[in-house]
Amino acid sequence: MTSKIGSTVLGYPRIGLNRELKRALESYWASRSSEAELREIARRLRADTWHSLRDAGLDSVPSNTFSFYDQVLDTAVTFGAVPPRYTSLGLSPLDTYFAMARGVAATPPLEMTKWFDTNYHYLVPEIDPGTRFSLADRTPVEQYREAAEEGVTTRPVLVGPLTFLLLSKSATGAAESFRPLDKLPELLDAYAQLLVELRREGVEWVQLDEPAFAADRSPVELAALRDAYRRLGDLAERPNLLVAGYFGDLGEALELLASCPVEALGVDLVAGRATADALSSIRGLRDKTLVAGLVDGRNIWRTDLDKALATAATLLGSAGEVAVSTSCSLLHVPYDVAAEPNIDPQVKSWLAFADQKVREVVVLGRALREGRDAVAEELAAARVAVADRANADRVRNHRVRARLQALRPESTQRSEYAERCVAQQKSLSLPLLPTTTIGSFPQTADIRKARAALRSGRIDRASYQQRMRDEVERVIRLQEELGLDVLVHGEPERNDMVQYFAEHLDGFASTDNGWVQSYGSRCVRPPILFGDVSRPKAITTEWATCAQRLTEKPVKGMLTGPVTILAWSFVRDDQPLADTAAQVALAIRDEVSDLEAAGIRIIQVDEPALRELLPLRAARHEQYLAWAVAAFRLATCGVAESTQIHTHLCYSEFGDVINAIVALDADVTSIEAARSHMEVLGDLNAVGFGRGVGPGVYDIHSPRVPDVAEVASLLRAALDAVPAQRLWVNPDCGLKTRGYAEVEEALEHMVEATAEVRRSLC
């Protein structure tokens, strides 16, 4: 008899409660440990996850959710989509995998971009007509077997074939008419082989994730989804199939999947609230399991269990069985609220991290099976926490709200760019192709030790600040030696570009151990935005002026924009995002004003997450972009014509927000372009972008150092699209995660290549 799904989660964090995977990866990459040691740590992390999920009371435990770097990259390797430039390196399978993720020597990595509208980054597979899909790696089978040996029966999870191909790109050199989706029949053969092998291993359920269908899809793509799951569903020998869509409403894809011969559908009832209303009219669900995503997998607020149960009750007649799950994988939230001793107790009582969300799922599952009385105590506790948060005075600041109400239209307007450009050139006297960096310099072990010493009380704040001032001086001297034109202070005092500001703004709480994977070994601690936001005092002015006193060259003031602060925080869900963005924008506006008053002539307000928060459905784009642009302009439009406003965007597909980038009205926009070979410049030109632009010429997410010829080649490609008078030269992103040796060499090459190209323009 086939087991029921019951209570489950769609995925779980994989970095380890204490970031064990991060440390193991970085140790291996630095040749301080062996592959065997790395694999043993990974095995222990997987085993701990399986045991903890089973012991928490889940009826179905997922497997194959672990990854050494990224689940999309894992899928490419599983099905043999490894470009020849990596297979020809002659490396071990694991090192070939890491070469695809990080690059080696003269071989750059795969392109990297955001996973839908999250801050998680995935590696973009490259597909061409010559790609030969096959079952090249059996990790899903091996991890199922590994869990079974631990005494845990699991449900293997795979990126679905349609989502995999829709997130892939055509490899360089492929015919213009080719689309990765053209390879679907061959890929389905490989998926079918894997499903057969999993069934023979004893697997009862397999989860296939298809979040790509929470976005707008063409009739051709929808037909491909239908054909794919009819084909996989018609396999004579296979496990039961759970097809999970999340991050929004599945729209037409929901009814289409319900008509396919699959046993279960997973729906996101948090981001896709409209889905619940549509379910009752879909006949194909009557003989299927509906896996209802009632617990938010992306945010950290406690679930209103009464409301979730009311939603579940409306679903009971829609499907043969209703199971309970998280809305998506818990990859996007930290492990455990109990690991946070320093969060204010009242705010802490409102929170649920991954472990708490697992328990919420179990409670909801029990309530559906056994009745509300079986979990009355848990329901009552949730009810108290939800009510306390809703009624807490600390979430509202009437002065902030009054200030927003008093804003006038001119608060978001500047003079014409042509007028500003003349004033800025007179003020700054910059050369042709000015060189700069995005903001941060490497966070050395000494910097991290000083920060830890301050937290533990081993040094006082005065000693810490002197160490940071010493580092600022080091960074300024280095930039002068390298010959950069516009300098930065290096941000040694900042732990993270969002967390640092959150720690200095009212309305936020910060965690000690709330780590979330961003990509590979890169982890972040998103702050918690729980109330109205305001700025008690200046945050960055001291550091910017400290740096400016050390040099005659202009130093950029470095700030994080309101949309990015929202995107990279866990944000309150009790008011519209637009209102929260405006509050954050006012706080940043105050900071911009203070920097300008202190004599800082260039101020960069970074918005790398502008594209990230774009809704997956086009019908909601206009509304989002209107308030996102308004928030940026509110933050930046209070300065003089001679003050140059920069912004920075990175690691997203920018085509959908090109008009919004123009509307930001920044004087200079630096943008990721190295991995995508300047593709974004074509999009900018298509909309008549006429301001300064700095397309990245150095991919900082890879340890490889580009040589002078490579940088010069990228610069010349940029000059084909941008006049020299408007072109800036910079890396793709901040240098925080890199080491000084590679950074110095890369920046030397960047400056030398710029000088070479300048000479050719004379």
DRENKOLPA-474059 format. One line per 10 residues: their letters; for each residue x, z negated, y of C-alpha. Coordinates in Angstrom, 1 decimal. Layout:
% residues N
a	X/Z/Y; ...
END
This chain:
% residues 762
mtskigstvl	0.0/0.0/0.0; 1.4/1.0/3.4; 2.1/-2.0/5.7; 0.3/-2.2/9.1; 2.2/-2.0/12.3; 0.4/-5.1/13.7; 2.5/-6.7/16.5; 5.7/-4.8/17.5; 8.0/-3.7/20.3; 9.2/-0.2/20.9
gypriglnre	12.8/-1.2/21.3; 15.1/-4.1/22.3; 18.2/-4.7/24.4; 21.5/-3.9/22.6; 24.3/-5.1/24.8; 24.2/-8.7/23.4; 23.1/-11.8/25.3; 26.6/-12.3/26.5; 27.4/-8.6/26.9; 29.4/-8.6/23.6
lkralesywa	29.1/-4.8/23.3; 30.5/-4.2/26.8; 33.6/-6.3/26.1; 34.0/-4.7/22.6; 33.7/-1.2/24.0; 36.2/-1.8/26.8; 38.6/-3.4/24.5; 38.5/-0.5/22.2; 38.8/2.1/25.0; 41.9/0.2/26.2
srsseaelre	43.4/0.2/22.7; 43.3/-3.6/22.5; 41.1/-3.5/19.4; 40.5/-1.3/16.4; 37.5/0.8/15.5; 36.8/-1.5/12.6; 36.6/-4.5/15.0; 34.3/-2.6/17.3; 32.0/-1.7/14.4; 31.9/-5.2/13.2
iarrlradtw	30.7/-6.6/16.5; 28.1/-3.8/16.6; 27.0/-4.8/13.1; 26.6/-8.4/14.1; 24.6/-7.5/17.2; 22.2/-5.4/15.1; 21.8/-8.1/12.5; 21.1/-10.7/15.2; 18.4/-8.5/16.7; 16.6/-7.8/13.4
hslrdaglds	16.6/-11.4/12.4; 15.4/-12.7/15.8; 12.6/-10.1/16.0; 11.4/-10.8/12.5; 11.6/-14.6/13.0; 9.7/-14.4/16.2; 6.7/-13.1/14.2; 6.7/-9.4/14.7; 4.9/-7.5/11.9; 7.1/-4.3/12.4
vpsntfsfyd	10.7/-4.5/13.5; 12.4/-1.4/15.0; 15.8/-0.2/13.9; 18.2/2.6/15.1; 17.7/1.3/18.6; 21.3/0.2/18.8; 23.8/2.6/20.5; 27.5/2.6/21.3; 26.7/4.4/24.5; 23.3/6.2/24.8
qvldtavtfg	20.4/7.1/22.5; 20.1/10.7/23.7; 23.8/11.2/23.0; 23.2/9.6/19.6; 20.5/12.2/18.9; 22.7/15.0/19.8; 25.4/13.8/17.4; 22.8/13.1/14.6; 21.6/16.7/14.8; 25.0/18.4/15.3
avpprytslg	24.6/19.4/19.0; 28.3/18.7/19.8; 29.8/21.4/22.1; 32.9/23.1/20.7; 35.1/21.8/23.5; 34.7/18.3/21.9; 35.0/19.3/18.2; 38.2/21.2/19.0; 39.9/18.0/20.3; 40.6/17.0/16.7
lspldtyfam	39.5/13.4/17.3; 37.7/11.0/14.9; 33.9/11.1/14.9; 33.7/8.0/17.1; 36.3/9.2/19.6; 34.6/12.6/19.7; 31.4/10.8/20.6; 33.2/8.8/23.4; 34.8/12.0/24.6; 31.3/13.5/25.2
argvaatppl	30.3/10.3/27.1; 33.5/9.7/29.1; 35.7/12.8/29.0; 39.3/13.0/28.0; 42.3/14.5/29.8; 41.3/18.0/30.8; 37.9/17.9/29.0; 35.1/16.5/31.2; 32.2/14.6/29.8; 28.6/15.8/29.4
emtkwfdtny	26.5/15.6/32.6; 24.8/12.3/33.1; 21.4/11.6/34.8; 18.6/9.1/35.0; 16.2/8.4/32.1; 12.9/9.4/33.7; 12.2/7.0/36.5; 14.4/4.2/35.3; 17.9/3.1/36.3; 19.2/3.8/32.8
hylvpeidpg	21.5/6.9/32.6; 21.5/9.3/29.6; 24.0/12.0/28.6; 22.5/15.5/29.0; 22.9/17.5/25.8; 24.1/21.1/26.2; 22.3/23.6/24.1; 22.9/27.4/23.8; 21.9/30.1/21.3; 24.9/29.3/19.2
trfsladrtp	24.0/25.6/18.7; 23.4/25.0/15.0; 21.2/22.1/14.4; 21.7/20.2/11.1; 21.5/16.6/9.9; 25.1/16.0/10.8; 25.0/12.2/10.9; 22.9/9.7/8.9; 23.1/6.7/11.1; 19.3/6.1/11.1
veqyreaaee	19.4/6.0/7.3; 22.4/3.8/7.3; 21.0/1.3/9.8; 17.7/1.0/7.8; 19.8/0.3/4.7; 21.9/-2.2/6.7; 18.8/-4.1/7.9; 17.3/-4.1/4.3; 20.5/-5.7/3.1; 19.9/-8.4/5.8
gvttrpvlvg	16.5/-8.9/4.3; 14.6/-7.2/7.1; 12.3/-4.2/6.6; 12.5/-2.0/9.7; 10.9/1.0/11.4; 13.6/3.6/12.4; 13.2/4.9/16.0; 14.3/8.4/17.0; 14.1/10.3/20.3; 11.4/12.9/19.5
pltflllsks	12.4/16.5/19.1; 10.4/17.8/22.1; 11.8/15.1/24.5; 15.3/15.8/23.2; 15.1/19.5/24.0; 13.2/19.0/27.3; 16.0/16.7/28.5; 18.7/19.1/27.4; 20.2/21.8/29.6; 21.3/25.3/28.8
atgaaesfrp	25.1/25.4/28.2; 27.3/27.3/30.6; 27.3/31.0/29.6; 23.9/31.0/27.9; 21.6/33.9/28.9; 19.5/33.1/31.9; 16.4/33.6/29.8; 17.5/31.1/27.2; 15.8/27.6/27.1; 16.8/24.8/24.9
ldklpellda	13.1/24.7/23.7; 13.8/28.1/22.0; 15.8/26.2/19.4; 12.8/23.9/18.4; 12.1/25.5/15.0; 15.7/25.0/13.9; 15.8/21.4/15.2; 12.5/20.6/13.4; 14.2/21.6/10.1; 16.9/19.0/10.7
yaqllvelrr	14.2/16.4/11.7; 12.3/17.2/8.6; 15.4/16.7/6.4; 16.0/13.3/8.0; 12.4/12.2/7.5; 12.5/13.2/3.8; 15.8/11.2/3.4; 14.3/8.2/5.2; 11.2/8.3/2.9; 13.4/8.4/-0.2
egvewvqlde	15.2/5.4/1.2; 11.9/3.5/1.2; 11.0/3.8/4.9; 7.3/3.4/5.5; 7.2/4.1/9.2; 9.3/6.1/11.6; 8.8/6.0/15.4; 9.3/9.2/17.4; 9.6/8.7/21.1; 8.1/11.5/23.3
pafaadrspv	8.1/10.1/26.9; 8.7/13.6/28.3; 4.9/14.1/28.0; 4.2/11.3/30.6; 5.3/14.0/33.0; 3.7/17.3/33.9; 4.2/19.9/31.1; 3.5/23.6/30.9; 1.0/25.1/28.4; 4.0/26.4/26.4
elaalrdayr	5.5/22.9/26.2; 2.2/21.3/25.2; 1.7/24.0/22.5; 5.2/23.3/21.2; 4.4/19.6/20.9; 1.3/20.4/18.9; 3.1/22.8/16.6; 6.0/20.4/16.1; 3.8/17.5/15.0; 1.6/19.6/12.8
rlgdlaerpn	4.7/20.8/11.1; 6.3/17.4/10.7; 2.9/15.8/9.8; 2.4/18.4/7.0; 5.6/17.5/5.2; 4.8/16.7/1.6; 7.3/13.8/1.6; 7.8/11.7/4.7; 7.2/8.3/6.2; 4.2/7.5/8.3
llvagyfgdl	4.7/8.7/11.8; 4.3/6.7/15.0; 4.6/9.0/18.0; 5.1/6.9/21.2; 4.7/8.1/24.7; 5.5/5.8/27.6; 6.3/5.5/31.4; 2.8/6.8/32.3; -0.3/8.6/31.1; 0.1/11.2/28.4
gealellasc	-2.6/13.3/29.9; -3.4/16.4/27.8; -0.7/15.5/25.3; -2.7/12.5/24.2; -5.7/14.4/22.8; -3.3/17.1/21.4; -1.3/14.5/19.5; -4.5/12.9/18.2; -5.4/16.2/16.6; -2.1/16.2/14.7
pvealgvdlv	-1.5/14.8/11.2; 0.4/11.7/12.4; -0.6/8.2/11.5; -0.2/6.3/14.8; 0.1/6.9/18.5; 1.8/4.6/21.0; 0.4/4.5/24.6; 1.7/2.8/27.7; -1.3/0.8/29.2; 0.9/-0.7/32.0
agratadals	2.3/2.4/33.7; -0.5/4.5/32.2; -3.5/2.5/33.1; -5.8/5.5/33.1; -5.1/6.1/29.4; -7.3/3.2/28.4; -10.4/4.9/29.9; -9.6/8.2/28.1; -9.1/6.7/24.7; -12.8/6.2/23.8
sirglrdktl	-13.5/9.9/24.1; -10.7/11.1/21.8; -12.2/11.7/18.3; -8.9/12.2/16.6; -8.0/8.5/16.9; -10.7/7.3/14.6; -8.5/7.5/11.5; -5.2/6.5/13.3; -3.5/3.4/14.4; -3.4/3.0/18.2
vaglvdgrni	-0.3/1.1/19.3; -1.4/-0.4/22.6; 1.4/-1.0/25.1; -0.1/-4.1/26.8; 3.1/-6.0/27.7; 5.2/-4.5/30.5; 8.6/-3.4/29.0; 10.1/-2.6/32.4; 9.4/-5.5/34.6; 9.9/-9.3/34.2
wrtdldkala	6.6/-10.9/35.2; 4.6/-12.9/32.7; 1.7/-11.0/31.2; -1.8/-11.8/32.2; -2.8/-12.4/28.6; -6.5/-12.7/29.4; -6.5/-9.3/31.1; -4.5/-7.7/28.3; -6.9/-9.0/25.7; -9.8/-7.7/27.7
taatllgsag	-8.2/-4.3/27.7; -7.5/-4.5/24.0; -11.1/-5.4/23.3; -12.2/-2.1/24.9; -10.0/-0.2/22.5; -11.2/-1.7/19.2; -13.8/1.1/18.7; -11.5/3.9/19.7; -9.1/3.9/16.7; -9.0/3.0/13.1
evavstscsl	-6.7/0.1/13.9; -5.3/-1.4/17.2; -1.8/-2.7/17.1; -0.1/-4.5/20.0; 3.3/-3.5/21.6; 5.4/-3.4/24.7; 4.7/-0.5/27.0; 8.1/0.9/26.3; 11.5/-0.3/24.9; 12.7/-3.7/26.2
lhvpydvaae	16.0/-2.0/26.8; 15.1/-2.3/30.5; 14.9/-6.1/30.8; 17.3/-9.0/30.2; 17.3/-11.0/27.0; 16.0/-14.5/27.8; 14.7/-16.5/30.7; 16.0/-19.6/29.1; 19.5/-18.4/29.9; 18.8/-18.8/33.6
pnidpqvksw	19.4/-22.4/34.6; 19.6/-21.8/38.4; 16.5/-19.9/39.2; 14.0/-21.9/41.1; 11.7/-23.6/38.5; 8.5/-22.3/40.1; 9.7/-18.7/40.2; 11.1/-19.1/36.7; 7.7/-20.1/35.4; 6.4/-16.6/36.5
lafadqkvre	9.0/-14.7/34.4; 9.1/-13.1/31.0; 12.3/-11.5/29.8; 12.7/-9.6/26.4; 12.4/-12.7/24.2; 9.4/-14.0/26.1; 7.8/-10.6/25.9; 8.2/-10.5/22.2; 6.3/-13.8/22.0; 3.6/-12.4/24.3
vvvlgralre	3.2/-9.5/21.9; 2.9/-11.8/18.9; 0.3/-14.0/20.8; -1.8/-10.9/21.6; -1.6/-9.7/18.0; -2.7/-13.1/16.7; -5.6/-13.2/19.2; -6.8/-9.8/18.0; -6.6/-10.7/14.3; -7.5/-14.4/14.3
grdavaeela	-9.5/-14.9/17.6; -8.6/-16.5/20.9; -8.9/-20.0/19.5; -5.8/-19.4/17.4; -3.7/-19.0/20.5; -5.7/-21.1/23.0; -2.7/-23.1/24.1; -0.5/-20.0/24.8; -3.4/-18.3/26.7; -3.9/-21.4/28.8
aarvavadra	-0.2/-21.6/29.7; -0.1/-17.9/30.7; -3.3/-18.4/32.8; -1.7/-21.3/34.8; 1.5/-19.3/35.5; -0.4/-16.2/36.6; -2.6/-18.2/38.9; 0.3/-20.2/40.4; 2.1/-17.0/41.3; -1.0/-15.4/42.8
nadrvrnhrv	-1.6/-18.5/45.1; 2.0/-19.5/45.9; 2.7/-19.7/49.7; 6.3/-18.7/49.2; 5.4/-15.1/48.4; 4.0/-14.5/51.9; 5.8/-14.5/55.3; 3.4/-14.0/58.1; 6.1/-13.2/60.7; 7.3/-10.3/58.5
rarlqalrpe	3.8/-9.0/58.2; 3.1/-9.3/61.9; 6.3/-7.4/62.7; 5.3/-4.5/60.5; 1.9/-4.4/62.1; 3.5/-4.1/65.5; 5.7/-1.1/64.7; 5.2/2.1/66.7; 5.8/5.8/65.7; 9.1/6.0/67.6
stqrseyaer	10.6/3.4/65.3; 11.2/6.2/62.8; 12.4/8.9/65.1; 15.8/10.1/66.5; 16.8/12.9/68.8; 17.5/16.3/67.4; 20.5/16.6/65.0; 22.2/19.2/67.2; 22.3/16.7/70.1; 23.5/13.9/67.8
cvaqqkslsl	26.2/16.2/66.3; 27.8/16.8/69.7; 27.8/13.2/70.6; 29.3/12.1/67.3; 32.1/14.7/67.3; 33.0/13.5/70.8; 33.0/9.9/69.6; 34.8/10.4/66.3; 37.1/13.4/66.8; 37.2/14.1/63.0
pllptttigs	39.2/17.0/61.5; 37.7/20.0/59.6; 36.6/18.9/56.1; 36.9/15.1/56.8; 37.8/13.1/53.7; 36.3/9.8/52.8; 35.1/7.7/49.8; 31.6/6.5/49.0; 32.2/2.8/49.6; 33.5/0.6/46.9
fpqtadirka	37.1/0.4/45.6; 38.1/-1.1/42.2; 36.9/-4.6/41.5; 40.2/-6.0/40.1; 40.6/-8.9/37.7; 41.8/-11.0/40.6; 38.7/-10.3/42.6; 36.5/-11.2/39.7; 38.5/-14.4/39.1; 38.2/-15.4/42.7
raalrsgrid	34.4/-14.9/42.6; 34.2/-17.0/39.4; 36.4/-19.7/40.9; 34.1/-19.9/43.9; 31.0/-20.2/41.7; 32.6/-22.9/39.6; 33.9/-24.9/42.6; 37.6/-24.4/41.9; 38.1/-22.9/45.3; 36.1/-23.4/48.5
rasyqqrmrd	34.4/-20.6/50.5; 37.2/-20.4/53.1; 39.8/-19.8/50.4; 37.6/-17.2/48.8; 36.9/-15.3/52.0; 40.7/-15.2/52.8; 41.3/-13.6/49.4; 38.7/-11.0/50.2; 40.2/-10.4/53.6; 43.5/-9.8/52.0
evervirlqe	41.9/-7.3/49.6; 40.2/-5.5/52.5; 43.6/-5.2/54.2; 45.1/-3.8/51.0; 42.3/-1.2/50.8; 42.7/-0.1/54.4; 46.5/0.2/54.1; 46.1/2.3/50.9; 43.6/4.6/52.5; 45.8/5.1/55.5
elgldvlvhg	48.8/5.9/53.2; 46.7/8.4/51.2; 45.7/10.1/54.5; 41.9/9.7/54.3; 40.0/10.3/57.5; 37.1/7.9/57.4; 37.8/4.6/55.8; 35.8/1.9/54.0; 36.5/-1.8/53.6; 36.2/-1.5/49.8
eperndmvqy	33.5/-4.1/49.3; 35.5/-6.7/47.4; 33.1/-9.4/48.4; 30.1/-7.6/46.7; 29.2/-8.2/43.1; 26.8/-5.3/43.1; 25.4/-3.0/45.8; 21.8/-4.3/45.4; 22.4/-7.9/44.1; 24.7/-8.6/47.0
faehldgfas	22.1/-7.9/49.6; 19.4/-9.6/47.5; 21.5/-12.8/47.6; 21.4/-12.7/51.4; 17.7/-11.8/51.9; 14.7/-14.1/51.7; 12.1/-13.2/49.1; 14.6/-12.6/46.3; 15.9/-14.6/43.4; 19.1/-13.8/41.5
tdngwvqsyg	20.0/-14.3/37.8; 23.1/-15.6/36.2; 22.8/-13.8/32.9; 20.0/-11.3/33.5; 22.2/-8.3/32.4; 20.6/-4.9/31.8; 22.5/-1.8/30.5; 22.8/1.0/33.0; 24.9/3.3/30.8; 27.7/2.8/28.2
srcvrppilf	29.4/-0.5/29.0; 28.1/-0.6/32.5; 25.7/-3.5/33.0; 23.8/-4.7/36.1; 21.9/-7.8/37.0; 18.8/-6.6/38.9; 17.6/-9.2/41.4; 14.0/-10.4/41.3; 11.9/-9.5/44.4; 9.1/-12.0/44.3
gdvsrpkait	8.0/-12.4/47.9; 8.0/-11.0/51.5; 11.5/-9.9/52.5; 13.4/-10.9/55.6; 17.0/-11.2/56.7; 18.0/-14.7/57.9; 21.3/-13.6/59.4; 23.9/-10.8/59.5; 25.3/-9.8/56.1; 28.0/-7.2/56.4
tewatcaqrl	29.2/-7.2/60.0; 32.0/-9.6/59.5; 33.6/-7.5/56.7; 33.2/-4.2/58.6; 34.7/-5.5/61.8; 37.5/-7.2/59.8; 38.4/-3.7/58.4; 38.0/-1.9/61.7; 40.4/-4.2/63.5; 43.1/-3.1/61.0
tekpvkgmlt	43.0/0.6/61.8; 42.5/3.2/64.5; 40.5/5.4/62.1; 36.7/5.0/61.9; 35.5/2.5/59.2; 32.0/3.0/57.7; 29.6/0.2/57.6; 28.2/0.1/54.1; 24.6/-0.7/53.3; 22.1/-0.2/50.5
gpvtilawsf	18.8/1.6/51.4; 15.3/0.1/50.9; 14.3/2.5/48.1; 17.4/1.8/46.1; 17.0/-2.0/46.6; 13.5/-1.6/45.1; 14.5/0.7/42.3; 17.3/-1.5/41.1; 15.4/-4.8/41.4; 12.6/-6.2/39.4
vrddqpladt	9.9/-5.8/42.1; 6.7/-7.7/42.7; 3.6/-6.0/41.4; 1.1/-7.7/43.6; 1.2/-5.3/46.5; 1.9/-1.6/47.0; 5.5/-0.5/46.7; 5.2/1.1/50.1; 4.6/-2.3/51.7; 7.5/-3.9/50.0
aaqvalaird	9.8/-0.9/51.0; 8.8/-1.3/54.6; 9.7/-5.0/54.5; 13.1/-4.3/53.0; 13.6/-1.5/55.6; 13.1/-3.9/58.5; 15.8/-6.2/57.1; 18.2/-3.2/56.7; 17.3/-2.0/60.2; 18.5/-5.4/61.6
evsdleaagi	21.8/-5.0/59.7; 22.3/-1.5/61.1; 21.6/-2.8/64.6; 24.2/-5.6/64.2; 26.9/-3.2/62.9; 26.4/-0.8/65.8; 26.5/-3.6/68.3; 29.8/-4.7/66.7; 31.4/-1.3/67.4; 31.0/0.4/63.9
riiqvdepal	30.4/4.1/64.7; 29.6/5.3/61.2; 27.0/3.5/59.1; 26.2/4.6/55.5; 22.8/3.6/54.0; 22.9/4.6/50.4; 19.8/5.9/48.6; 21.1/6.9/45.1; 17.7/6.0/43.7; 15.6/8.3/45.9
rellplraar	14.9/10.7/43.0; 14.7/7.9/40.4; 11.5/6.5/41.7; 9.8/9.8/42.0; 6.6/9.6/40.0; 6.6/11.6/36.8; 3.4/13.4/37.8; 3.5/15.9/40.7; 0.2/14.8/42.0; 1.8/11.5/43.1
heqylawava	5.0/13.0/44.6; 3.7/13.5/48.1; 2.5/9.9/48.5; 5.7/8.4/47.2; 8.1/10.6/49.2; 6.1/9.9/52.4; 6.7/6.2/52.2; 10.2/6.5/50.8; 11.3/8.7/53.7; 9.5/6.5/56.2
afrlatcgva	11.3/3.4/54.8; 14.8/5.1/55.2; 14.0/6.2/58.7; 12.7/2.8/59.7; 16.0/1.4/58.5; 18.2/3.9/60.3; 16.5/5.3/63.4; 17.2/2.5/65.8; 20.8/3.7/66.7; 22.3/5.8/69.5
estqihthlc	23.0/9.5/69.2; 26.7/8.8/68.9; 26.3/6.6/65.9; 26.6/8.7/62.7; 24.3/7.8/59.9; 25.4/8.7/56.4; 23.5/8.4/53.1; 24.5/8.9/49.5; 22.6/10.1/46.5; 23.9/10.4/42.9
ysefgdvina	23.1/11.1/39.2; 19.7/12.6/39.4; 18.1/16.0/39.4; 17.5/16.6/43.1; 15.5/19.8/43.1; 12.2/17.8/43.3; 13.2/15.8/46.4; 15.2/18.4/48.3; 12.6/18.4/51.2; 12.7/14.6/51.3
ivaldadvts	16.5/14.7/51.6; 16.1/16.9/54.6; 13.4/14.6/56.0; 15.7/11.5/55.8; 17.4/13.0/58.8; 20.8/11.5/58.0; 23.7/13.1/59.8; 25.8/13.3/56.6; 24.6/13.3/53.0; 27.1/12.7/50.2
ieaarshmev	25.8/13.7/46.8; 26.9/13.8/43.2; 28.1/17.4/42.4; 31.2/17.3/40.2; 29.6/17.2/36.8; 27.0/19.7/37.8; 29.6/22.1/39.4; 28.0/22.1/42.9; 24.6/23.2/41.6; 22.8/21.0/44.1
lgdlnavgfg	24.2/23.0/47.1; 22.0/25.9/46.1; 18.9/23.7/46.3; 20.0/22.4/49.7; 20.5/25.9/51.0; 17.2/27.1/49.7; 15.4/24.7/52.1; 17.7/25.4/55.0; 19.6/22.1/55.0; 21.7/22.2/58.2
rgvgpgvydi	23.4/18.8/58.4; 26.7/17.4/57.2; 27.0/17.3/53.4; 29.7/15.8/51.1; 29.3/17.2/47.6; 31.4/15.0/45.2; 34.6/16.6/44.0; 35.7/13.8/41.7; 33.5/12.4/38.9; 34.1/8.6/39.0
hsprvpdvae	32.1/7.9/35.9; 34.8/9.4/33.7; 38.4/8.0/33.4; 39.9/11.4/33.6; 41.7/12.3/36.9; 41.1/15.9/38.2; 44.1/17.8/39.2; 44.6/19.4/42.7; 43.6/22.8/41.4; 40.3/21.5/40.0
vasllraald	39.4/19.7/43.2; 40.4/22.7/45.3; 38.3/25.0/43.1; 35.2/22.7/43.6; 35.9/22.7/47.4; 36.0/26.4/47.6; 32.8/26.6/45.6; 31.2/24.2/48.1; 32.5/26.4/51.0; 30.6/29.3/49.5
avpaqrlwvn	27.4/27.4/50.2; 28.3/25.1/53.2; 30.1/26.0/56.5; 33.4/24.2/56.9; 32.1/22.6/60.0; 29.5/20.7/58.0; 31.4/20.0/54.8; 32.8/16.6/53.9; 35.1/15.8/51.0; 34.5/12.7/48.8
pdcglktrgy	34.2/11.4/45.2; 30.8/11.5/43.5; 30.2/7.8/43.8; 31.8/4.4/44.5; 35.1/3.5/42.8; 34.2/0.0/41.7; 34.3/0.6/38.0; 37.6/2.5/38.0; 41.2/1.2/37.9; 43.6/1.5/40.9
aeveealehm	46.1/3.7/39.0; 43.6/6.5/38.4; 41.9/6.0/41.7; 45.1/6.4/43.7; 46.1/9.5/41.8; 42.6/11.1/42.1; 42.4/10.4/45.8; 45.9/11.8/46.3; 44.8/15.0/44.6; 41.6/15.0/46.7
veataevrrs	43.5/14.7/49.9; 46.1/17.3/48.8; 43.5/19.8/47.7; 41.7/19.3/51.1; 44.9/20.0/53.0; 45.4/23.1/50.9; 41.9/24.4/51.6; 42.2/23.6/55.3; 45.3/25.7/55.5; 43.5/28.6/53.9
lc	40.8/28.3/56.6; 43.2/28.6/59.5
END
